[in-house]
Amino acid sequence: MELDIWQGDWSLPSVDLTCLQVMAYAKFSGAPIQIKRTNWPLSRYGHLPVFRHGKKNTLTTFDNIVTYLQKQNYNADGDLTSIQCSDIIAYTALLRDKLYPALLYIWWVDEKNYIELTRPWYAKVLHFPLNYFLPGHQQRAAQETINNLWNSDLIEDAQKETALYKDAQECLNLLSYRLGNNEFFCGKNPCSLDAIVFGFLAPLLKAPFKNAALQNHLKACPNLVQFVQRILQKYFPLSPEELEALKKQQEQEVEERREFPHKWRDIILSGLFAATVMLGYAAVALKIKYPVRQEYDDDYPIDDYGYYDDRDRQRRNNR
């Protein structure tokens, strides 16, 4: 079994929520899947993840992959009751209807996040020529999905953003209430719902968004934060190389935060000094008249600044 995925970042095994969901379910069910970080969605399926088992079995959606793994006796939901299975269906629908659109908006539609985070990240990891057109294609697809949620074109973007965030925050509150003090959503062991929730929440929690309103709301739900951290530490521990890289990154961020006030102080002082010099130069230049010495005739009187007396010259010429 093989799974092609987007690579990870920010201590995540992948930045893509569906890739994370499939990877988590594979860990929970014990399925022996070989992970391939390809960053190359240019196949006849057009996206990642892509699951393969043999020559005839190629799947791309979380539901189809989970159904296939369960038929292969890799079932993380085998011990659940019928009520718990019904809860999984209900919460999965809630997440896809209320939280997923907001995540699409944050990643691809929010202008600041797209320009400063999403587009540079995908442009960096994608190969030529995908790095030129795939981010824009994904942005347009996300925008179309968001627009299709409303029947009217008269609704302003600000209203759409407010409605998306409101639904997403309510969804996070429900998840937090449902989880409570438990480690997982349906008992002592993780199930498919845990995989789904983990895939939605992990990138939202870890990505360095510039506009982080929904991320801050998630951080205000400590049990959900602990839920994500628990799964990452237990099922996706970082390698020694990744830990060392993360440590260096954190040290660099601390150093930048330490230097930030001094950098701005120096910039402001330099700007004030330059402005003062320029204003002083302008003031002096307005007061000083620079004489131009010219050859002159002794018969033409010269004024105190070394110029000819033009009125006297005019009087002489009129004679």
Secondary structure by P-SEA (a helix, b strand, c coil): cbbbbcccccccccccaaaaaaaaaaaaaccbbbbbcccccccccccccbbbcccccccccaaaaaaaaaaacccccccccaaaaaaaaaaaaaaaaccaaaaaaacccaaaaaaccaaaaaaaaccccccccaaaaaaaaaaaaaaaccccccccaaaaaaaaaaaaaaaaaaaaaaaccccccccccccaaaaaaaaaccccccccccccaaaaaaaaaaaaaaaaaaaaaacccccaaaaaaaaaaaaaaaaaaaaaaaaaaaaaaaaaaaaaaaaaaaaaaaabbbbbbbbbbcccccccccccaaaaaaaaaac
